Amino acid sequence: MRTMALRVWILVVFLMGAAVAGELPKADLEPVPTLAEHSAALAQAIGAHDRGDYDEAIRRYQEILEGNPDDADALYELAFSQHASGAASDCVETARRGARYRSRLLPRMRMTLANCLDLSGQVKKAMRVYREAVAETPEDYLLRYNYAVTLRSTGEIKKAMDEAKAAVTLNPRHTSSHLLLAEMYFASGEKIPGILASLRFLELEPRSPRSGAILQTTHQALTGSVSRGEDGKVNIRLDAGALKDSDEGDFSAAETMLALGGALFQMEGEDGKKDSPFHQSLSAMERMISGAAGANSDPPKKAFAARYYLPYFVRLKEAEHFETMAYLAYSATTLEDVAAWIDENEDKIEALAAWSERYDQWQGVVIKN
């Protein structure tokens, strides 16, 4: 009897371990392309989703699947709409079903499954799905980004930053990953890396609804080290966090140059533009890049900000696109001098965009849209 009981216990433990070890459904089915008679309905369903009419989108996707249950595209879109509508349990069921098809959307279906598990409160299962999915398709930048978002929400900041770094390496033009990194850098006291990541985001997405808040944080980081007291004296505040040893690179000189340059600006002005918040920031950016470049000629491999972001801005400056980047980054403001420059220099903005895209290619990065 003891032997039988032991065997049963071992079997239970084994099954529990197997359930924990693998959260991803096995992709063992072949999808069927969307039928010609369903193409218009699929487009209408996607349009309903984009309008925020998720119930209508879900109804249309379900009708398509009644006629073609192996339509992986419709399954993915259905799970996407169910997630957007907050129907967590339905989303999990649909995403699990869709993750069994060897379709071009398999990495995104797995990502949606993890998101839906997270939405339903099954955070541990969501994390396991992400880990397994990333292990199978590490080149999918959007998967890495979504994993980073979930890791951040659970407080695993170091891992979240690693995944966000992987995402911007895989796709240097994925703005959300730059923004996520900037926010985590600032929250972690990594001031200069935060500014660098933020400026890259603002260059790529200068005038969206989320640009204003990160620009305000960036402007404060660039210019907030110096202030005038009631007695008129200039006060300098050095951020102790920025002066400490950082895994991201040596940015102590950059922090010091920001502060000292800001003090000079307060006392004497620069080029007669003392009253311009934009030109104060532009001067701060240039000092920051010069100070950081001098201290990071050969940064360690783990110093991501010094090896990934800093060279971009150094080359940008050498190519004489730095001022354009700065104006573009500040174009979400209502500053008249910025708005006037943007209106008058479309050719320079286009030249910056072309240079930036070529830079990504020069670096040997594969960009996946």
N, C-alpha and C positions, 0 to 999 in steps of 0.2 A: 504493500500500500504506500509505504514511504517512497519507493522508487517511482510509482505511478504519479504520486503527487509532485515529486521533484521534476518529472518529465513535463507535467502540465505547467508548472511554474516556469520552467525554462522556455517552453513554447510561448507562454504569455509575454515573458520578457523580450523574447526574440521579435514577436509581432509588434510590441510597443516600440522597440528600437527601430524596426523597419518603417513604421509609420512616421517616426520622428525624422529618420534619416532622409526620406525622400518625399517632399511635398509636391514636386512637379508631376503632373500626369505624364505618362509616357506618350510621346508623339508618334503614334503608330497607325494613323489614318491618313488617307490621301483626300485633300479637299476637291470639291467640284467648283469650277469657276461660276461666277454669277451668270445665270441664264439670261439670254437676250431679252426675254419678256419681263425680266425683273430689273433691268438697268435703270429705267425711268423711276421705278419705285424706290430703288436704292438712292438715287440722286435726290428724290423728294424727301426721303427719310433723313439724309445728311443735312439737307436744308432746314428741316424742322429742328434738328438738334442745334444747328448753328443759331437759330432764332430763339433757342431756349425752350422750345416746346418739346420736352423730352418724352412726355406721354405719347404724343403723336408719332415721334420718331420710333419709340419702342414698338408701338402697334404695327407700324409699317415693316420694321425689321422682322417681327414675328410672322407676319403674313408671307414675307419672302422665304423665311425658313420653313414654313409649312409646305411650300412647293419645292424647296431644295434644302433639306436639312444639313447637307454637307457644304454649304456655302460659307467658307471660313471668313470671307470679308464681311458678310452680314452678321456673323457671330461676333466678330471683333467690334463692329459698330454698335451692335446691341449691348454688349457688355460695357462699352464706353458710355452709352447713353444711360444705362442703368446706374453706373457709377455716378454720373453727373446728377442724376435725379435723387441719389441717396438710397436707392434700392439695393442695399448691400448684399443681402442673402441671394437675391436673384442674380446679381452681378457675379458673385462667387460661383454660382451654379453654371452660368453661361460661360464664364472665363475658363472654368475647369473643362467644360465640354470643348470649347474652342482650342484649348492648349493641347488637345490630342491630335490636331491636324498638322501635318508637316507643310505648313504654308509659309509664304514670304512674311506673314505677319506674326509668326510664332514668337519671336522675342518680345514684340509689343503685347501679344496676348498674355504671355507670362507676366509681363510688367503690370498689365491690367488686373490679372489675378491677384498679384501681391497688393496692389492698391485697394482692391475690393476687400481682401482679407483685413487690411489695415482699417478700412472704413467700417467693417463689421466688428471691430474690436479684437480681432485675432492677430495681434501684433507679432507674436512670436512666430506664428505660421507664415505671416507675410515676410518676415525677415529671412526665414528659411527658403522661401520661394525666391526671394531676391538673390540670396547667396548662390543657390543652385543655378538660377538663370544666368547670373553674371559669370559663373564658372563655365557655362556652356557657350555663351556668346559675349565674351568680354569686350568685343569691338563695338557693341551697340551703345552709343553715347547717351541716348535717351533713357535706356535702362539704367545706366550708371547714375544719371542725374536723379531719376526718381528714387533709386536706392538711397542716394545721398539725402534727399528730402526726408525720407522716412527715418534714416539714422539720426538726422538732426533732431527730429521730433521726439526721439527716444533718449536724447542726451548723449549719444555716442558721437561727439563732435569730431574727434580725430579720424574716425572711420568715415564720417560724412565728408570731411574735407578731402580725404584720399579719393573717394568716389567722384566728388565734384572736380577734382584735379584731373582724374582720368577722363571725365566727360569733356572738359575744355581742351584736353590734349587730342582726343579723338575728333572733336569738332570745334575748332577755335572760334567759330562764329555762332555758337549756341549761347545766346545772351543770358538765358535763365541760369546757366551754370556759372557764368561770370558773376552774376548778381548774387547767387547763393554763396559763392566763395567770398565775395566782398563783405556780405553781411556777417559771415562766420569769422572772417579775419577781424573786423571791427569789434565784434562781440568778445573775441579772444584777446583783445589788446594789441593785435598785430596791425598797427596803424598804417605804416607805409605799404605793406602788402594789400591792405584793405583799399587804400587809395588807388593802387595800380590796377587791381581787379575791377574796381568801380569805374575808373576811367575807360578801361577796355569795354565794359558794358555800355557806358554812356556814349562812347564812340559809335557802337553798333546799334544802339537803341536810344537815341537822344531825346525823343519827344513822346514817349509812351506814358500812360497813366502811372507807371511805377518808377519813372525816371526822376521825378521831382524829389521824392523822399531820400533816395540814395545820393542825389546831387547835393542836397542840404547837408547830409552827413559828411560827404567828401569835402565840401567847402569848409565846414567847421574844422575838419581834420587838417586841411591845408593852412588855414589862417588862424585857428583858435589858440595857438600857443602864445600869442602876444595880445596884450590889452593895455589900455591906459587906465590908471587909477584916478580917483577924484582929484588928486594933487597934480595930475598931468604927467606923472612919471610913467614910463613904459615898463610893464611887468612881463617877464618871460616865464612861461611854465613849460618845463620839459617833462614829457610823458615817461615816467620810469619804466613802464611796460615796453616802450619802444626802444629803450636803451639797454634792455637786458639781452642776453644771448637768445637768439631766435633760430629755430630750425629752418626758417624761411630765407635766411640770408643775414648779412650784417648791414643793418639800416640805422645804426646809431649816428653815423655821420650825416645821413640824410635828415634825421630828426633834428639834429643840432643846427644844420644849415637852414631848415625851415624856420626854426625859432629865431636865429640870429638875423636872417634875412628879413623876417617879419618885423623885427625890432627896428632895423634900418629903415624899412618902409614907413613905419609909424613916425619915426623921428624926422626923416628927410624927404620922404617920397621917392619915387623912382620914375624917371623920364616924364615928370610932370603929371603922372596919372595916379596920384595918391588916393584920389577919391573914387576910383573905379574898382569895385569889388572883383570884376573879372580880371583886370590887369594885375591886381594883387595876387589872385589865384594863379594866373599864368606864370608870374615870376616865381611863385612858390613851387609850382610844378617843375620848372626848369632847374631850380636849385636842388630840389629833391632828387631828380634824375641824375644830376651831376654828382651829388654826394653819394648816392647809392652805387653808381657805376664805378666810382673810384675805389669803393670798398669791396666790390664783388667781382673782381677781374677773373677769379677762378673759384666760384662758390662750390661747396660740396654738392654731391648728387642729390641729396635729400632736400636741398634748399630750393623748393619749387618756385617761389616768387622771384628769387634772384636768377634762376635759370630759365624760367618760362616768360614771366611778365616783363622783367626789367630789360632784357635784350630787345624786346619788341619796341619799347619806348625809346631806347637808345638809338636803334636803327631809324625809327620814325623821326627823331630829331635830326639825325644825319641826312635823311632824305628831305628835310625842310617841310615836313608835314605836321610838325608838332603844334604849331600855332593853330592850324586848321582843326586838329583833333581837339584842342582846348575849346575853341569856339563852338564846335559841334557838341562837346560834352556839356557846355553851359547853355545850349540853345533852348532848354526847357524853362529857363528863367524869363523874366519880363524885362531884363536889362536892355535898354535901348541900343547901346553900342554893340551888344551881341546880336540882336535881331537885325540891325542894319548890316552888319558884316555878313551874316548868313545870307541875306537877300542878295547881296552884291557879289558873292563869291561861290556860286554854284559850281564853277569849273574846278576850283580848288577842292571842294568837297568830293566831287566825282574822282579827281585825281587821287585823293586820299583813299577812297574806297577801292580803287583799282590797285593801288600800291599794297594796301592791307591784304587783299586777296592773294596777290602774288607772293607776299611774305609768307603766308600760310603754306603755300605750295613750295617755296624755297626751303622751308623747314622740314619738308618731307612728311607733312601731316596729311593723312587721308581724311578728307572731309566727307561725312556721310549726312545727306539731307533726309 
